[in-house]
Amino acid sequence: MSAEKKCPKCGKVNLPDDIFCKECGIKLEEYSPEDFVIIENLKGSLYGSLICIALFIGFMILVTVAIGSQYLAQAIIPMLIIWPIIIGFLFWTSRYLRGLSKTRKFIITDDFIEADVPHKPDFKVNWSDFDSIEITKRESMTAVPTTSGIILGPKFVYFTLIFKGISYEQNFKFESGKDFKVRTRKKILTALEQYAKRKGKSFTGWKWKDKRRAKKNQNT
């Protein structure tokens, strides 16, 4: 009789005939215990955002009713300005939250690096294809279009993983907090650095000390 299978990602003990882990869903034969495996979704973030949106809409409805009953016709003009902005923001939010409940993964093995994120092309690169890894970081404020104009939305943080060889370059860009959780992003970058050192690949990560050093070099 075959031995029970222990999942290399979550440690769940599965039956001998199981192909996928009952706890986290990874394919048990595909990865070894030494591989770095991230498989997650952002359902918690999605549900939290939906609750906040529902509370916000309920609050705005109460405000609209209160202002309307107090000022009657005089309240029409400000409501015609405020509600189109709110509707535009909700439309943008619905598009932004799309895909959070879907599974995304990041895999690092001794042979390859693979990433699968909803609404992005599948990414895979072999360690033999490149000589260096460079991590860049970009922050931006998003402009949210509404029927009354454009308003600034929240700040977003993007990381780009750049894999370079003599005649080879592949990039993978993801958004911290949306494509992967913030703590997962930290694990991914740390694992990439550890694997790169073990493989003898050059690694340039984005850290605060790197940012300060870059600013210092620009000023000298």
KAQUIGI-V999298 format. One record per residue. N is the residue number from 0. RES is the residue in one letter. OMEGA is omega in degrees with one decimal (* if undefined). Layout:
n res omega
N RES OMEGA
N RES OMEGA
This chain:
n res omega
0 M -177.6
1 S 179.4
2 A 176.6
3 E -177.3
4 K 176.4
5 K -177.6
6 C 179.9
7 P -177.9
8 K -172.6
9 C 178.3
10 G 179.6
11 K 176.9
12 V -177.8
13 N 178.7
14 L -177.1
15 P -176.6
16 D -179.3
17 D 177.1
18 I 179.5
19 F 179.6
20 C -179.2
21 K -176.6
22 E -174.3
23 C 171.7
24 G -178.7
25 I 177.8
26 K -169.1
27 L -178.1
28 E -170.1
29 E -174.2
30 Y 177.7
31 S -179.9
32 P -179.0
33 E -177.9
34 D 174.6
35 F -174.3
36 V 173.2
37 I 174.1
38 I -174.9
39 E 168.0
40 N -176.8
41 L -179.4
42 K 179.3
43 G 177.9
44 S -180.0
45 L -178.5
46 Y 177.3
47 G 178.8
48 S -179.9
49 L 178.1
50 I 178.7
51 C 179.3
52 I 179.5
53 A 177.9
54 L 179.7
55 F 179.2
56 I 178.0
57 G 178.2
58 F -178.9
59 M 176.9
60 I 177.7
61 L 178.0
62 V -179.7
63 T 179.8
64 V -178.9
65 A -179.8
66 I -179.3
67 G -179.7
68 S -178.1
69 Q -172.9
70 Y 176.2
71 L -173.5
72 A -178.7
73 Q -178.5
74 A -175.4
75 I -175.5
76 I 178.6
77 P 178.5
78 M 177.8
79 L 177.2
80 I -174.2
81 I -172.9
82 W 174.0
83 P 177.4
84 I 179.7
85 I -179.8
86 I 177.9
87 G 179.3
88 F 178.9
89 L 178.1
90 F 178.3
91 W -179.2
92 T -179.7
93 S 178.2
94 R -178.6
95 Y -177.1
96 L -178.0
97 R 176.0
98 G -178.0
99 L -177.7
100 S -178.2
101 K -178.7
102 T 171.9
103 R -177.2
104 K 173.8
105 F -174.1
106 I 172.2
107 I 175.5
108 T 177.2
109 D -177.9
110 D -172.4
111 F 172.5
112 I -175.2
113 E 177.5
114 A 178.6
115 D -177.7
116 V 179.2
117 P 176.9
118 H 173.6
119 K 175.6
120 P 176.5
121 D -177.2
122 F 176.1
123 K 178.6
124 V 178.5
125 N 179.0
126 W -178.4
127 S -176.1
128 D -172.5
129 F -179.3
130 D -176.3
131 S 175.4
132 I 176.6
133 E 179.4
134 I 175.1
135 T -178.4
136 K 178.3
137 R 176.4
138 E -179.5
139 S 171.2
140 M -177.5
141 T 174.9
142 A -178.2
143 V 179.5
144 P 175.2
145 T 179.6
146 T -179.7
147 S -179.7
148 G -177.6
149 I 175.5
150 I 179.7
151 L 178.2
152 G -178.1
153 P 179.6
154 K 179.3
155 F -178.2
156 V -177.8
157 Y 174.3
158 F 176.5
159 T 175.7
160 L -176.0
161 I -179.6
162 F -172.9
163 K 171.6
164 G -179.3
165 I 178.1
166 S -173.7
167 Y 172.4
168 E 177.5
169 Q -179.9
170 N 170.6
171 F -178.4
172 K 176.6
173 F -178.5
174 E 179.0
175 S -179.9
176 G 178.0
177 K 178.9
178 D 173.4
179 F 176.6
180 K -178.1
181 V -179.6
182 R 176.3
183 T 177.6
184 R 179.2
185 K 178.8
186 K -179.1
187 I -178.0
188 L 178.0
189 T 180.0
190 A 177.9
191 L 179.6
192 E -179.4
193 Q 178.9
194 Y -179.6
195 A 178.4
196 K -179.4
197 R -179.2
198 K -179.0
199 G 178.8
200 K 176.1
201 S -178.9
202 F 175.4
203 T -177.8
204 G 177.7
205 W 177.3
206 K -178.5
207 W 179.4
208 K 176.0
209 D 179.8
210 K 179.2
211 R 179.7
212 R 179.2
213 A 177.7
214 K 179.9
215 K 179.4
216 N 179.0
217 Q -176.5
218 N -178.6
219 T *
